[in-house]
Amino acid sequence: VQLQASGGGLVQAGGSLRLSCAASGFTLDEYGIAWFRQAPGKEREGISCIGHFRGNTFYTNYLEGRFKFSRDDAKNMVFLQMNNLEPEDTAVYYCAVALRGTCFRYNGRWDYTLTGQISWGQGTQVTVSS
C-alpha cells in the first residue's frame, strides 16, 4: 500500500486548495479512505471519511461545507477540495486507507476515523496566511 498526497502550499485566507492522494499497489474500492490533518502542537484530527466499497461520505461537521471529498476511481486517486481557507486550517494533511475500513467516531469526538489497520501516506503541508 502506497499513498502519496500532494497539492499543499501557501495560500491567503479565503483562498482554495485541492489536495490529491494517489494510491498505488492496491485498488481503492476495497478500502475505507480518509483525510486527516495535524496542526503544530495539536493532535491529529479527521476531516472526511468514505467507507469501503464506496460507502457513505462523512465529514467533521465544522469542516463540512468548506471541504469536499471526491474520488476518481479510474485514476485510483482521491481529492480534498478546500475552500474559504482560514489560518486555523494550517496543518500537515494526510490521506489514509484501511482495508475494508468503515468510518466511525470515538465517543466525545466530532471527527471521523477508520476502523482496521490504517496505512498513512506522506503528508502535504498547507499554510494559510492571514
N, C-alpha and C positions, 0 to 999 in steps of 0.2 A: 504494500500500500504506500503510494507516494502522493503527496498533495503539495501543490505549490501555489501560494497566494501571491497576488500582485495587484498593482493599481493604487497603492498608497502614495502619499505625498503630502505636500504642504498646500493648504487651501485657506482662504479667508473665511471668516464666519459668514454663514449664509450661502456658501458655495456647495458644490456637489462633487462626489467622487463615486466611481464604480469600481468595486473590488472584484477581482476574478480569482477563481480557485480551479486549477487544472488537476484532474485526477489521472493517475496512470497506474497500470498494473492491476486494475480491477474495474468492474462496472458499477456505476453509481446506484443503479436500481436496487441492488441488494443491501444498500447501506442507508442508515439514517445519516443525515448530513446537518451540520450546524455551523453557525458563525458565532465566534466569541470575541471578546476584546479584553485587554488588560491595560489599565492606565497606570502610570507610575505611582507606586505606593498603595495601590488598591488591588483587591482580589479580582480574579478573572470573573467575567460575567457573560452569560449567554445573551445573544442578540436575537437569533432566529433559528428555527429548527424544523426540519422536514423528516418525518419518519420514513423507514424503508419502504420500498415499492410505492414510492410517490404518495406517501401518507399526507395527512393534513399539515399545513404550514402554521407554525406557532411563532409569535413574536413576544418579546418582553414588552409589556403594554405601554411603557413610557417611551418606547422607541418606534412602535408601530405608527405608521403614518409618515414618518420621515425616512424609514429604512424599508427596503423591499428586497426579498429573496427571490431569485429566479434561477432557472437551470436550462442548460442546453444539452440534452442527452446525446445528441449526435456528436457533439464535441467533448462529451464527458467533462463538462465544466459546470460550475455554479457561480452565481454572481450575487453581489450585495450592492444595490444602488442606495446611496446615502445622500439625502437632500437636506437643505437648510441646516448645514452642519454648524455645530456650536463648539466653542473651545473645550467644553466638557467632553466632547467626543474624541479628544486627543487620546490615542492609545495605540497599542500594537493589536492588530486584528488578525485572527486566526480562523481558518476553516478546519473542520474536523469531521471524521466519519466514524461510524461504528457498525460493524456487520449486523444486519437485521435490527439495528437500533431503533428505538422509539423515543419519542420526546416526553420528557416529564419535568416536573418542578419539585424541588425539595420543599418540605413544609416551611412556610415563612419566607420563601423567596419568590421574587417576581419573574425571574429569568428561567428559561428552559435549558436543559442539557439532555444528553443522550444516555440511554441505557447501554450496557455492554462495555466492551473494551474499546476505548476511544483512541483513535490514531490522529495525531496532530500534524498539520502542515506547518511549514515555516511561516512566521507571521509577516505582516506588512505594516509598516509604520504609517499612521495617519496623524497629521498635526494640523490643528485648526487654530489659526491666529485670530485674535480679536480686532 
